[in-house]
Amino acid sequence: MVSRLMDLVVLVAELSQRSGKAFTELDDELALRGYSAEEIDQAFFWISTQDRPFGGESFQKRGRACHRVLSPWESMCLDADSYGYLLRLQNLGIIDIDEVEKIITRILPFGGEKMPLSEFKTLVGSVVFDMGYEDTDDEQLDALDENNQLT
């Protein structure tokens, strides 16, 4: 659920940026892509409660282009796809540099093994939607625990 909502927020930001349409004008296109009215409403609500611009003007064009260099340990925990996903979210204005730090801090205890992107999106969603692990879907958290045991 968390990763699906995260995917929807990213899709809304990208479609809005590409088409120049307001978020509310994307309902039909999102429904055609298989998202329910409830999911679309949740994504729009979350976006509307944020105090930062999304879509339209890219993050880099707003003069805040800064990309964090990963330490060797952090590089062991984040593969190229996951780090690219973080940069994509930052460029779309979905996360800021402080949230990047929170996400990296949350992945470090998993012990240096790279987390699959699908599970990484759940972890990212818990930060983006201001949820602790206890608030996310138990099935998704179990998968995180099983695949990323500390040794």
N, C-alpha and C positions, 0 to 999 in steps of 0.2 A: 504493500500500500504506500509506504513512504517513498520507495524508489519510483513507483509509478507517478505519484504526485510530483516528485522531483523532475522526472522526465517531462511531464506536462508543463511545468513552470518554465523549463528550458525551451520547450517547443514554442510556447506563447511568446517568450522574449525574442526568439529567433524569427518567428513569423512576423511579429510586430516590427522588428528591425528591417527585415527584407521588404515587407509590403508597405510599411508606413501606416498601416491601419491601427486604430485603437484596439486595445485588448477585447473590448466588448463586441467588436466587429468580426471577431474570429470564431464565434460560437459554432457556426455551421461547418466551417472547415475542421474544427477540432472534433465535432460530432462524427463527421465523415471518417476521421482517423481512428474512431472507436472509443472515444472518451465519453463517459456518461455526463449528463447535465450536472449531477452532483459533484463529480470530479472537476468539471470546468468551473463551477461556482466556487469550489474550495480554492482552486488555483487563482482565480480572479480576486477572491477575497484576500488571500495571502499577499498577492502583488499590490493590491490597493492599500494594504496596511503598512507597506514599507515606506520608509522615508528616504528613498533614493530613486533616481530615474532608471527605467528599464528600457530595453529595446532601442528604438529610434537612433539616438546618438551613441556610438560605441564608447565603451569605458575608456579606451585609450585616447579617443578624441577629446574627452573631457579633461585631459591633462593629469590623469592619475595612473599613468602606465608605470607600474612597478611590479617586477616579478621577482619573487623570492628565490634565492639560490638554495638548493637543498644540501644539507650536510651529508656526509657519506652514510650515516646511519639512516637518515630520512630517505635517502635514495634507495636503500635496501628495502624499505617498507613501501615505497610508492613506485609503481612501474610507470612507464612512459604514458600509457593510456590514462591512468588515474591522475597523473600530474597534468596531462593535457586537458582532462575534464575539469580540474580545478581552474586552470587558466581560462578555459572556455566560460565557466561560470563567472569568473572575475571580469572578463571582457564584456559579458552581457550585463554586468551590473547586478547579478543575483547575489554574489557574495563580495565582501570587501576583504582587505588584507588581514584584518583582525579575525575574520571567520576562517580564512585560509590557515592562520596560526592555530585556531581551535581544532580544525580538522586534522592538521598534521600532528598536533599534540594527542589527539584521540587515537590516531593510528599507531603511534610509537609503542604502546604497551603490547601490541600483537606480536612482537618478537622478531622483527626483521624479515618475516615472510611476506611476500607480496600478496595483497588481498585481491581477489577477482573484482573486476570493475562493477559487476552487479551488486556485490556486497559492499563495495566502497561507496556506491550511490546511496545505500541505506544509511551508512555512517554519515555521509555528507548531509543527507536529508534530516538526520537527527540534530545536526548543528543548525542548518538553515531554518528549520521549522521550530527551533528552540526546544528540542525534546531531549530528554535524557534517554539512556538506553532503556530504562524501565518503561518509557512511553511508546517505544516502537514495537512493531509486530513481533511476538515471541518466536514465531517460526523463523523470521529473518535473523533474529539475534542468536538463535540456536545454531544456525548455519555459520554465523560469524565465529561463534565459540568453537565449533567443531573444526573449522578450517584454519583457525589461527590460534592454536594453543601455545601458551608460553612454554618453553622448554628449559 
